[in-house]
Amino acid sequence: MPQDNPDDWLPGSLVATAVAVFNGTNLLRTHDVGATLQAVRVASAIRSAVNAGI
């Protein structure tokens, strides 16, 4: 679903970032550093837990 307002793009960008990190991405480009860092930390924690068999 296209969004006309760039401010509405953040949720989709964060989901895409989380999926990318979960799948092993090591390098990202972002404009909203704080929100992206939070998404990266959550995705990394989930990935670590999955890899540990938790």
HTML snippet that shows the backbone in 3Dmol.js (N, CA, C, O; Angstrom):
<script src="https://3Dmol.org/build/3Dmol-min.js"></script>
<div id="view" style="width:600px;height:400px;position:relative"></div>
<script>
const pdb = `
ATOM      1  N   MET A   1       0.839  -1.167   0.000  1.00  0.00           N
ATOM      2  CA  MET A   1       0.000   0.000   0.000  1.00  0.00           C
ATOM      3  C   MET A   1       0.890   1.238   0.000  1.00  0.00           C
ATOM      4  O   MET A   1       1.617   1.470   0.966  1.00  0.00           O
ATOM      5  N   PRO A   2       0.847   2.016  -1.039  1.00  0.00           N
ATOM      6  CA  PRO A   2       1.682   3.214  -1.109  1.00  0.00           C
ATOM      7  C   PRO A   2       1.278   4.247  -0.061  1.00  0.00           C
ATOM      8  O   PRO A   2       0.095   4.433   0.224  1.00  0.00           O
ATOM      9  N   GLN A   3       2.263   4.900   0.494  1.00  0.00           N
ATOM     10  CA  GLN A   3       2.036   5.971   1.457  1.00  0.00           C
ATOM     11  C   GLN A   3       2.549   7.264   0.851  1.00  0.00           C
ATOM     12  O   GLN A   3       3.700   7.326   0.419  1.00  0.00           O
ATOM     13  N   ASP A   4       1.730   8.283   0.812  1.00  0.00           N
ATOM     14  CA  ASP A   4       2.127   9.563   0.236  1.00  0.00           C
ATOM     15  C   ASP A   4       3.027  10.364   1.169  1.00  0.00           C
ATOM     16  O   ASP A   4       3.902  11.097   0.709  1.00  0.00           O
ATOM     17  N   ASN A   5       2.820  10.230   2.454  1.00  0.00           N
ATOM     18  CA  ASN A   5       3.573  10.998   3.438  1.00  0.00           C
ATOM     19  C   ASN A   5       4.774  10.187   3.914  1.00  0.00           C
ATOM     20  O   ASN A   5       4.594   9.106   4.476  1.00  0.00           O
ATOM     21  N   PRO A   6       5.992  10.679   3.703  1.00  0.00           N
ATOM     22  CA  PRO A   6       7.181   9.932   4.140  1.00  0.00           C
ATOM     23  C   PRO A   6       7.191   9.598   5.624  1.00  0.00           C
ATOM     24  O   PRO A   6       7.813   8.614   6.023  1.00  0.00           O
ATOM     25  N   ASP A   7       6.518  10.394   6.454  1.00  0.00           N
ATOM     26  CA  ASP A   7       6.446  10.083   7.884  1.00  0.00           C
ATOM     27  C   ASP A   7       5.720   8.769   8.139  1.00  0.00           C
ATOM     28  O   ASP A   7       5.914   8.144   9.181  1.00  0.00           O
ATOM     29  N   ASP A   8       4.890   8.352   7.196  1.00  0.00           N
ATOM     30  CA  ASP A   8       4.146   7.102   7.340  1.00  0.00           C
ATOM     31  C   ASP A   8       4.980   5.882   6.932  1.00  0.00           C
ATOM     32  O   ASP A   8       4.523   4.748   7.078  1.00  0.00           O
ATOM     33  N   TRP A   9       6.165   6.096   6.437  1.00  0.00           N
ATOM     34  CA  TRP A   9       7.004   4.996   5.965  1.00  0.00           C
ATOM     35  C   TRP A   9       7.774   4.307   7.085  1.00  0.00           C
ATOM     36  O   TRP A   9       8.243   3.184   6.903  1.00  0.00           O
ATOM     37  N   LEU A  10       7.914   4.948   8.225  1.00  0.00           N
ATOM     38  CA  LEU A  10       8.759   4.414   9.294  1.00  0.00           C
ATOM     39  C   LEU A  10       8.376   3.003   9.744  1.00  0.00           C
ATOM     40  O   LEU A  10       9.262   2.153   9.835  1.00  0.00           O
ATOM     41  N   PRO A  11       7.116   2.710  10.027  1.00  0.00           N
ATOM     42  CA  PRO A  11       6.806   1.346  10.476  1.00  0.00           C
ATOM     43  C   PRO A  11       7.242   0.270   9.484  1.00  0.00           C
ATOM     44  O   PRO A  11       7.815  -0.744   9.884  1.00  0.00           O
ATOM     45  N   GLY A  12       6.980   0.478   8.211  1.00  0.00           N
ATOM     46  CA  GLY A  12       7.395  -0.492   7.199  1.00  0.00           C
ATOM     47  C   GLY A  12       8.901  -0.606   7.105  1.00  0.00           C
ATOM     48  O   GLY A  12       9.433  -1.702   6.930  1.00  0.00           O
ATOM     49  N   SER A  13       9.591   0.513   7.221  1.00  0.00           N
ATOM     50  CA  SER A  13      11.053   0.496   7.186  1.00  0.00           C
ATOM     51  C   SER A  13      11.631  -0.264   8.372  1.00  0.00           C
ATOM     52  O   SER A  13      12.615  -0.991   8.232  1.00  0.00           O
ATOM     53  N   LEU A  14      11.021  -0.096   9.532  1.00  0.00           N
ATOM     54  CA  LEU A  14      11.505  -0.798  10.723  1.00  0.00           C
ATOM     55  C   LEU A  14      11.263  -2.298  10.622  1.00  0.00           C
ATOM     56  O   LEU A  14      12.104  -3.091  11.045  1.00  0.00           O
ATOM     57  N   VAL A  15      10.135  -2.689  10.072  1.00  0.00           N
ATOM     58  CA  VAL A  15       9.861  -4.117   9.873  1.00  0.00           C
ATOM     59  C   VAL A  15      10.864  -4.705   8.887  1.00  0.00           C
ATOM     60  O   VAL A  15      11.420  -5.776   9.132  1.00  0.00           O
ATOM     61  N   ALA A  16      11.100  -4.012   7.774  1.00  0.00           N
ATOM     62  CA  ALA A  16      12.070  -4.496   6.789  1.00  0.00           C
ATOM     63  C   ALA A  16      13.463  -4.596   7.402  1.00  0.00           C
ATOM     64  O   ALA A  16      14.201  -5.540   7.121  1.00  0.00           O
ATOM     65  N   THR A  17      13.818  -3.634   8.232  1.00  0.00           N
ATOM     66  CA  THR A  17      15.111  -3.658   8.919  1.00  0.00           C
ATOM     67  C   THR A  17      15.199  -4.850   9.854  1.00  0.00           C
ATOM     68  O   THR A  17      16.209  -5.554   9.866  1.00  0.00           O
ATOM     69  N   ALA A  18      14.160  -5.085  10.633  1.00  0.00           N
ATOM     70  CA  ALA A  18      14.175  -6.200  11.575  1.00  0.00           C
ATOM     71  C   ALA A  18      14.303  -7.540  10.853  1.00  0.00           C
ATOM     72  O   ALA A  18      15.046  -8.414  11.298  1.00  0.00           O
ATOM     73  N   VAL A  19      13.593  -7.704   9.759  1.00  0.00           N
ATOM     74  CA  VAL A  19      13.679  -8.942   8.979  1.00  0.00           C
ATOM     75  C   VAL A  19      15.088  -9.103   8.405  1.00  0.00           C
ATOM     76  O   VAL A  19      15.652 -10.197   8.428  1.00  0.00           O
ATOM     77  N   ALA A  20      15.642  -8.023   7.898  1.00  0.00           N
ATOM     78  CA  ALA A  20      16.995  -8.078   7.332  1.00  0.00           C
ATOM     79  C   ALA A  20      18.021  -8.459   8.389  1.00  0.00           C
ATOM     80  O   ALA A  20      18.895  -9.288   8.133  1.00  0.00           O
ATOM     81  N   VAL A  21      17.925  -7.864   9.571  1.00  0.00           N
ATOM     82  CA  VAL A  21      18.865  -8.181  10.655  1.00  0.00           C
ATOM     83  C   VAL A  21      18.677  -9.625  11.107  1.00  0.00           C
ATOM     84  O   VAL A  21      19.654 -10.339  11.334  1.00  0.00           O
ATOM     85  N   PHE A  22      17.449 -10.048  11.235  1.00  0.00           N
ATOM     86  CA  PHE A  22      17.183 -11.435  11.633  1.00  0.00           C
ATOM     87  C   PHE A  22      17.813 -12.414  10.639  1.00  0.00           C
ATOM     88  O   PHE A  22      18.277 -13.489  11.019  1.00  0.00           O
ATOM     89  N   ASN A  23      17.823 -12.026   9.363  1.00  0.00           N
ATOM     90  CA  ASN A  23      18.389 -12.890   8.324  1.00  0.00           C
ATOM     91  C   ASN A  23      19.884 -12.679   8.106  1.00  0.00           C
ATOM     92  O   ASN A  23      20.452 -13.246   7.172  1.00  0.00           O
ATOM     93  N   GLY A  24      20.533 -11.876   8.949  1.00  0.00           N
ATOM     94  CA  GLY A  24      21.979 -11.781   8.925  1.00  0.00           C
ATOM     95  C   GLY A  24      22.589 -10.525   8.342  1.00  0.00           C
ATOM     96  O   GLY A  24      23.809 -10.457   8.195  1.00  0.00           O
ATOM     97  N   THR A  25      21.794  -9.533   8.008  1.00  0.00           N
ATOM     98  CA  THR A  25      22.354  -8.295   7.479  1.00  0.00           C
ATOM     99  C   THR A  25      23.243  -7.629   8.521  1.00  0.00           C
ATOM    100  O   THR A  25      22.892  -7.565   9.699  1.00  0.00           O
ATOM    101  N   ASN A  26      24.384  -7.138   8.084  1.00  0.00           N
ATOM    102  CA  ASN A  26      25.319  -6.487   8.994  1.00  0.00           C
ATOM    103  C   ASN A  26      25.465  -4.992   8.754  1.00  0.00           C
ATOM    104  O   ASN A  26      26.067  -4.297   9.572  1.00  0.00           O
ATOM    105  N   LEU A  27      24.936  -4.492   7.667  1.00  0.00           N
ATOM    106  CA  LEU A  27      25.087  -3.082   7.328  1.00  0.00           C
ATOM    107  C   LEU A  27      23.741  -2.520   6.896  1.00  0.00           C
ATOM    108  O   LEU A  27      23.063  -3.084   6.038  1.00  0.00           O
ATOM    109  N   LEU A  28      23.365  -1.400   7.503  1.00  0.00           N
ATOM    110  CA  LEU A  28      22.088  -0.756   7.193  1.00  0.00           C
ATOM    111  C   LEU A  28      22.297   0.726   6.966  1.00  0.00           C
ATOM    112  O   LEU A  28      23.248   1.312   7.483  1.00  0.00           O
ATOM    113  N   ARG A  29      21.415   1.327   6.200  1.00  0.00           N
ATOM    114  CA  ARG A  29      21.377   2.774   6.037  1.00  0.00           C
ATOM    115  C   ARG A  29      20.019   3.233   6.533  1.00  0.00           C
ATOM    116  O   ARG A  29      18.992   2.672   6.153  1.00  0.00           O
ATOM    117  N   THR A  30      20.012   4.244   7.374  1.00  0.00           N
ATOM    118  CA  THR A  30      18.760   4.702   7.946  1.00  0.00           C
ATOM    119  C   THR A  30      18.771   6.208   8.155  1.00  0.00           C
ATOM    120  O   THR A  30      19.828   6.837   8.197  1.00  0.00           O
ATOM    121  N   HIS A  31      17.591   6.768   8.284  1.00  0.00           N
ATOM    122  CA  HIS A  31      17.460   8.189   8.600  1.00  0.00           C
ATOM    123  C   HIS A  31      16.989   8.371  10.039  1.00  0.00           C
ATOM    124  O   HIS A  31      17.303   9.384  10.664  1.00  0.00           O
ATOM    125  N   ASP A  32      16.248   7.417  10.567  1.00  0.00           N
ATOM    126  CA  ASP A  32      15.755   7.504  11.938  1.00  0.00           C
ATOM    127  C   ASP A  32      16.577   6.545  12.794  1.00  0.00           C
ATOM    128  O   ASP A  32      16.189   5.398  13.017  1.00  0.00           O
ATOM    129  N   VAL A  33      17.710   7.033  13.265  1.00  0.00           N
ATOM    130  CA  VAL A  33      18.691   6.179  13.935  1.00  0.00           C
ATOM    131  C   VAL A  33      18.137   5.574  15.219  1.00  0.00           C
ATOM    132  O   VAL A  33      18.322   4.382  15.461  1.00  0.00           O
ATOM    133  N   GLY A  34      17.470   6.359  16.037  1.00  0.00           N
ATOM    134  CA  GLY A  34      16.971   5.858  17.316  1.00  0.00           C
ATOM    135  C   GLY A  34      15.989   4.707  17.161  1.00  0.00           C
ATOM    136  O   GLY A  34      16.138   3.666  17.802  1.00  0.00           O
ATOM    137  N   ALA A  35      14.998   4.891  16.320  1.00  0.00           N
ATOM    138  CA  ALA A  35      13.993   3.846  16.106  1.00  0.00           C
ATOM    139  C   ALA A  35      14.611   2.624  15.441  1.00  0.00           C
ATOM    140  O   ALA A  35      14.274   1.489  15.777  1.00  0.00           O
ATOM    141  N   THR A  36      15.521   2.859  14.493  1.00  0.00           N
ATOM    142  CA  THR A  36      16.162   1.738  13.803  1.00  0.00           C
ATOM    143  C   THR A  36      17.047   0.954  14.756  1.00  0.00           C
ATOM    144  O   THR A  36      17.070  -0.275  14.707  1.00  0.00           O
ATOM    145  N   LEU A  37      17.770   1.640  15.613  1.00  0.00           N
ATOM    146  CA  LEU A  37      18.621   0.947  16.579  1.00  0.00           C
ATOM    147  C   LEU A  37      17.789   0.062  17.497  1.00  0.00           C
ATOM    148  O   LEU A  37      18.192  -1.056  17.816  1.00  0.00           O
ATOM    149  N   GLN A  38      16.654   0.548  17.914  1.00  0.00           N
ATOM    150  CA  GLN A  38      15.775  -0.260  18.759  1.00  0.00           C
ATOM    151  C   GLN A  38      15.299  -1.501  17.999  1.00  0.00           C
ATOM    152  O   GLN A  38      15.294  -2.597  18.560  1.00  0.00           O
ATOM    153  N   ALA A  39      14.905  -1.352  16.752  1.00  0.00           N
ATOM    154  CA  ALA A  39      14.467  -2.496  15.949  1.00  0.00           C
ATOM    155  C   ALA A  39      15.601  -3.484  15.736  1.00  0.00           C
ATOM    156  O   ALA A  39      15.385  -4.695  15.780  1.00  0.00           O
ATOM    157  N   VAL A  40      16.808  -2.981  15.504  1.00  0.00           N
ATOM    158  CA  VAL A  40      17.978  -3.848  15.315  1.00  0.00           C
ATOM    159  C   VAL A  40      18.263  -4.642  16.584  1.00  0.00           C
ATOM    160  O   VAL A  40      18.545  -5.839  16.519  1.00  0.00           O
ATOM    161  N   ARG A  41      18.194  -3.994  17.719  1.00  0.00           N
ATOM    162  CA  ARG A  41      18.463  -4.688  18.993  1.00  0.00           C
ATOM    163  C   ARG A  41      17.433  -5.788  19.261  1.00  0.00           C
ATOM    164  O   ARG A  41      17.787  -6.878  19.708  1.00  0.00           O
ATOM    165  N   VAL A  42      16.181  -5.502  18.990  1.00  0.00           N
ATOM    166  CA  VAL A  42      15.130  -6.505  19.190  1.00  0.00           C
ATOM    167  C   VAL A  42      15.338  -7.681  18.233  1.00  0.00           C
ATOM    168  O   VAL A  42      15.292  -8.837  18.653  1.00  0.00           O
ATOM    169  N   ALA A  43      15.563  -7.392  16.965  1.00  0.00           N
ATOM    170  CA  ALA A  43      15.759  -8.463  15.977  1.00  0.00           C
ATOM    171  C   ALA A  43      17.005  -9.284  16.300  1.00  0.00           C
ATOM    172  O   ALA A  43      17.002 -10.504  16.136  1.00  0.00           O
ATOM    173  N   SER A  44      18.056  -8.631  16.751  1.00  0.00           N
ATOM    174  CA  SER A  44      19.286  -9.350  17.111  1.00  0.00           C
ATOM    175  C   SER A  44      19.055 -10.270  18.304  1.00  0.00           C
ATOM    176  O   SER A  44      19.552 -11.396  18.334  1.00  0.00           O
ATOM    177  N   ALA A  45      18.304  -9.790  19.275  1.00  0.00           N
ATOM    178  CA  ALA A  45      17.996 -10.612  20.445  1.00  0.00           C
ATOM    179  C   ALA A  45      17.149 -11.828  20.053  1.00  0.00           C
ATOM    180  O   ALA A  45      17.389 -12.934  20.536  1.00  0.00           O
ATOM    181  N   ILE A  46      16.185 -11.626  19.201  1.00  0.00           N
ATOM    182  CA  ILE A  46      15.350 -12.738  18.744  1.00  0.00           C
ATOM    183  C   ILE A  46      16.204 -13.734  17.978  1.00  0.00           C
ATOM    184  O   ILE A  46      16.087 -14.942  18.184  1.00  0.00           O
ATOM    185  N   ARG A  47      17.060 -13.238  17.098  1.00  0.00           N
ATOM    186  CA  ARG A  47      17.943 -14.122  16.319  1.00  0.00           C
ATOM    187  C   ARG A  47      18.854 -14.928  17.237  1.00  0.00           C
ATOM    188  O   ARG A  47      19.040 -16.128  17.030  1.00  0.00           O
ATOM    189  N   SER A  48      19.417 -14.286  18.239  1.00  0.00           N
ATOM    190  CA  SER A  48      20.291 -14.973  19.197  1.00  0.00           C
ATOM    191  C   SER A  48      19.530 -16.059  19.944  1.00  0.00           C
ATOM    192  O   SER A  48      20.040 -17.162  20.140  1.00  0.00           O
ATOM    193  N   ALA A  49      18.318 -15.747  20.355  1.00  0.00           N
ATOM    194  CA  ALA A  49      17.502 -16.726  21.082  1.00  0.00           C
ATOM    195  C   ALA A  49      17.155 -17.922  20.189  1.00  0.00           C
ATOM    196  O   ALA A  49      17.210 -19.070  20.629  1.00  0.00           O
ATOM    197  N   VAL A  50      16.803 -17.645  18.945  1.00  0.00           N
ATOM    198  CA  VAL A  50      16.484 -18.727  18.019  1.00  0.00           C
ATOM    199  C   VAL A  50      17.713 -19.597  17.785  1.00  0.00           C
ATOM    200  O   VAL A  50      17.619 -20.824  17.797  1.00  0.00           O
ATOM    201  N   ASN A  51      18.847 -18.974  17.575  1.00  0.00           N
ATOM    202  CA  ASN A  51      20.085 -19.722  17.342  1.00  0.00           C
ATOM    203  C   ASN A  51      20.514 -20.531  18.558  1.00  0.00           C
ATOM    204  O   ASN A  51      21.167 -21.564  18.416  1.00  0.00           O
ATOM    205  N   ALA A  52      20.151 -20.068  19.756  1.00  0.00           N
ATOM    206  CA  ALA A  52      20.480 -20.781  20.983  1.00  0.00           C
ATOM    207  C   ALA A  52      19.459 -21.857  21.309  1.00  0.00           C
ATOM    208  O   ALA A  52      19.637 -22.621  22.258  1.00  0.00           O
ATOM    209  N   GLY A  53      18.400 -21.919  20.534  1.00  0.00           N
ATOM    210  CA  GLY A  53      17.366 -22.924  20.760  1.00  0.00           C
ATOM    211  C   GLY A  53      16.416 -22.575  21.870  1.00  0.00           C
ATOM    212  O   GLY A  53      15.774 -23.460  22.435  1.00  0.00           O
ATOM    213  N   ILE A  54      16.310 -21.313  22.195  1.00  0.00           N
ATOM    214  CA  ILE A  54      15.426 -20.887  23.281  1.00  0.00           C
ATOM    215  C   ILE A  54      14.017 -20.712  22.742  1.00  0.00           C
ATOM    216  O   ILE A  54      13.109 -20.356  23.493  1.00  0.00           O
TER     217      ILE A  54
END
`;
const viewer = $3Dmol.createViewer("view");
viewer.addModel(pdb, "pdb");
viewer.setStyle({}, {cartoon: {color: "spectrum"}});
viewer.zoomTo();
viewer.render();
</script>
